[in-house]
Amino acid sequence: MFRRKKRDEATDAAPEQIEAASHEAPVEPVAEASAPAEPTTTASEKPAGPGAAATGDESKAATSKRRGNRVQKVGTVSSDKMQKTVVVRVDRLVLHPKYRRYVRRTSKFMAHDDLGATTGDRVRIVETRPLSAKKRWRVVEIVQKAAK
């Protein structure tokens, strides 16, 4: 009903400037050498020899660097009736487009649970590979235990 129109910076310029800009040759970005920098390590951090196996901490750090950042969400456990699986309800506030009020939207995720979360616990879940038809999340930590 009373929507504001967004202004484009391109329409603010005079027509002659837009026309002149369209005839200029496109500028290509300069390609920089993007070689990854080797982190410096001391002699005590390096393995003893070429056949020395990496420790568990080093292998976890290497795999987390390859995977990138995974989506994390914090929600409340709404059901724990399955074995090693919990249903986590995640609430978020969304601005209503017409009424300009915040509306609560909920999403339910099935998450793998090795920590033993119970109904009412606030947990942090992280995205993972598909574990079953509906389970694509894993419980990382129990943020707050439920009040008894």
N, C-alpha and C positions, 0 to 999 in steps of 0.2 A: 504494500500500500504506500508507505512513505519510505521508499528505498533511496539511498543516496547513490548517485552514479560515481564510479571510480574514475579519476582523471588519469589519463596516460600522459607520461612525460613527452612522448613523441607528438601528441596533438597540440601541446603547448608551443612547440617551435613553429616558426613561420614556414609556409609551404616551400619557399625558396631554399631554406636550410634542409628540409627533408629531401627535396629533390637533389640538392648538391651532395648530400650524404649518400644517396643511393648510387651515384655515379662514381664514387671513390672506390679504389681497389680495396678488397678486403685485406685486413691485416692478419697475418698468421702468427699464432703465439710461438715464442721461441722455445724449442724443446731443450729442457735442461737434463743433465745427466742425473738419473734417479737411482743411483747405485745405493743399496742399503748400507748404512754405516755399521761396521763391526764394533760391538761393544768391547771395551777394554776390560780384561780380566787379569787378576793377579795369578801368580803361580799356585797359590793355595786353592784357588777356585777351579783350576783346570784338572781334568782326570789324570791319573798317574801315567798312563801310557796309551798307545793307540788301541789296545784291546780292552781298556777299562770301560765298564758299562756306566751309563748315566744313572744318577740316583733318581728316585721317584719325583723329587721336587723339580729337578731339571726337566724331566720328561713332561710333567704337567704344565710347566711354564711354556715349553715349546709348543704343546698342543693348543694351549689357550691363545698363543700368539697367532697361530694359523687360523683359528676359528673366528676370531673377531669378537665383537660385542654381541652378546645374546640378549634378547628382550627379557626383562625381569618385571614381575608384577607382584604387588602385595595385596593379599585378600584374606578372607575369612573362610575357614573350613566349614562347609554346610553339611557334609555327609562323610562319614568314615566307615560305612558298613561293608565296604569291599576289602579284600585282602590286598595290602600294599598299594591301595589307590584311594585318593580322597578327591572330593569335589570341592573346588575352591571358587567362592563367589567374589568377584572383583567389581567394586563400585567405582564409577567415575561421574563427574559432574559435567554436563553439556549445556551450553547456552542455547535456549530455545530460539529458533530463528524469528518467530513472530512476536512472542511475548517478552523476549529479553529477560527471562528468568532462568535460573539454573535448575536443570532437571536431572535427577539421579538415574543413570543407566547402569544396569548390572550385566555382567557376563559370567558364565559358569565354565570353568575349565576342569578337566579331569587330569590329575597329576599323580605321578608315581611317588610313593611316600615310604622311605626307609627309616625315617626319624620317629615315626609313631605319633603323628599329629592327631588330635581328637577334635570333635565338633566344637566350634567356637574359638579355636586357636587362630591367631593372625600369623600367616606364613608368607614367606617369599618363595615364589616359583620362578623357574627359569625355563626358557624354550629349549627343547631337545629334539632328537630324532623321533620319528613315530614309534611308540612302544606298543601300541595296539590300534584298533580302528578309531578310537576317540581320544587316546592318551598321547599328548605331545608335549607335556610339561613335566617337570621334576621339582619336588620340594627341596629347596636348598637349606633353609633354616626356619626355625620356629621363632618368629619375632616376639610374640607375646602369648603366654599360655592362657587358656580360658579360665575365667573366675568360676570357682566351684560352688 
